[in-house]
Amino acid sequence: MHSQHPVKDEKTNDALGMHSDQDDTGRGSIVVHDGLSRSLAQGHLMMMAIGGVIGPGYSMGMGAGLSSTGPAGLLICFAVVGGLLWLVMQCLGELGSFIAVSGSFTHYTTRFVDPAVGFALGWNYFFLWAGIIMAEYNNLGLVLTYWDTAMPRWGWILIFWVVFMLFALLGVWAYGEAEFWLALFKVIAIAIFFICAILISTGVIGGQKVGFRYYHHPGAFADGVKGVFKIFVFAALQYSGTKMIGLTAGESRNPSRDIPKAVKSIIWRIVLIFLGGIFFLSITVPFNDPNLLGKTSKTASSPFVLAFSRVGATAGAHAVNAIILLSIFSAVNSAVYVGSRTLYGLAQEGAAPRILLHTMQNGSPIVALVVFHGIGFLSLLNLSSGAGMVYTWIISMTGVATFITWASICLCHLRVRKAMRLQQIPDSILPYRSGIWPWGTYLGLGVSLFFIFFQGWTSFAPWDLQAFFMNYIIVVVFMLLAAIWKVVKRTQWVRLETADLVSGRRTWMM
């Protein structure tokens, strides 16, 4: 299908399953009719990009990363994976602003690669967010253990589950507004922590100069190169929420304007929030602090809380823990939103039961919301297995799922560009052109594939069956899902000469 000409006929629009909307610029738009509300404005997407996953995973999980690899190792790991993320988001920004559909990269994979691969990727992304929702509820229990309460941990999880479920039913506009203000609050809180970390390190808070003592003793690395490789998947999990910008493209009022701006802010999130947070954390807490989250932990404290409690600033520790608790609302809010939309997108593609397509009047996919959010209850497994062991399994599996998703985004970028060339469509039609094309896309694909297959090499030397399953079970499941769907549905590799480059594009772009 050649798509260089505008679609002007209403019958043609109906045949493509499209209808015309007005965005916030007042211009008409052709959008895929998916039943979801388009209420996300530019400010919503911008703050989602900056603060989308600064929650208990960031504030609690950093303890697991610090204890596994040490301060220098943690910085190196997040810098490398952050660089890869920047490449991937450049690809996704170009795709999302060009073809704005619900389901984003899972839809692109089905449309431009192979429906079998799209099916496997959709479920892979669902598994990723299922792991995230379990991790966040696991972190919720850990945060609450800092205070002695009569309510057991599972009781708090039940209460929060009901609250989050009720809020999710308010619709995408409420989600966007909540994310905007909560993300802004979290960014301000992190900036305050940076200042406090400097005061702690210089002795203004606590009365004892710390400086860079912990880089010398206990040291900059906890387990050398092996320790760094162990947490690449952890870093991928912490960065994983950034891709929600692409997933929400179909619910943006003006994706050709909003998504590029959100993508451009990613570099600041990587440098300031993650690398800055790790640096200031590493000068206040040593990696061998027994209260950090590790594999054998039944309970643990946030390293941001430990930074204050170690110098006797108990008021600051309580304040930070309260801020972390508040950030849980944003983290779970984001996970429920993205996970439910992933299920909804799978149902649209025929890869999940159609009952998941049922929506409320405000556009909220009610069935998908309930089904996905119910997975959060699996976090209660930590009551018997230990919070550290549950968290280790979650980050291993979801981190690998993140690398698979990143590889698919880069592959889709290559395929769409090739389809445009074969159909003689100039790249000048793109509302946002990635500055990394083409070598940055190839590099992003290659590095993602490297991490998929080699990040778990530590399980081979010496042989560790449990570690092997943690690192590679998602890869096996992905391949099996793709193979089964290809055999059952007899799918074909998409021919780029006739690939659909029309559906999902807005009229002012064509």
HELIX and SHEET records of a PDB file:
HELIX    1   1 GLU A   10  ALA A   15  1                                   6    
HELIX    2   2 GLN A   42  GLY A   51  1                                  10    
HELIX    3   3 PRO A   56  THR A   69  1                                  14    
HELIX    4   4 PRO A   71  PHE A   98  1                                  28    
HELIX    5   5 SER A  104  PHE A  112  1                                   9    
HELIX    6   6 PRO A  115  LEU A  144  1                                  30    
HELIX    7   7 ARG A  153  ALA A  168  1                                  16    
HELIX    8   8 VAL A  172  THR A  202  1                                  31    
HELIX    9   9 ARG A  213  HIS A  216  1                                   4    
HELIX   10  10 GLY A  224  LYS A  230  1                                   7    
HELIX   11  11 PHE A  232  TYR A  239  1                                   8    
HELIX   12  12 SER A  240  LYS A  243  5                                   4    
HELIX   13  13 MET A  244  LEU A  247  1                                   4    
HELIX   14  14 ALA A  249  GLU A  251  5                                   3    
HELIX   15  15 PRO A  255  LYS A  264  1                                  10    
HELIX   16  16 ILE A  266  TRP A  268  1                                   3    
HELIX   17  17 ARG A  269  LEU A  275  3                                   7    
HELIX   18  18 GLY A  276  SER A  282  1                                   7    
HELIX   19  19 PRO A  303  SER A  309  1                                   7    
HELIX   20  20 THR A  314  GLN A  348  1                                  35    
HELIX   21  21 ARG A  354  LEU A  357  5                                   4    
HELIX   22  22 ILE A  366  GLY A  374  1                                   9    
HELIX   23  23 ILE A  375  LEU A  381  5                                   7    
HELIX   24  24 ASN A  382  SER A  385  1                                   4    
HELIX   25  25 ALA A  387  LEU A  422  1                                  36    
HELIX   26  26 ASP A  427  ILE A  429  5                                   3    
HELIX   27  27 TRP A  439  PHE A  454  1                                  16    
HELIX   28  28 TRP A  457  SER A  459  5                                   3    
HELIX   29  29 LEU A  465  LYS A  489  1                                  25    
HELIX   30  30 LEU A  496  THR A  498  5                                   3    
HELIX   31  31 THR A  507  MET A  509  5                                   3    
SHEET    1   A 2 MET A  18  GLN A  22  0                                        
SHEET    2   A 2 GLY A  28  VAL A  32 -1                                        
END                                                                             
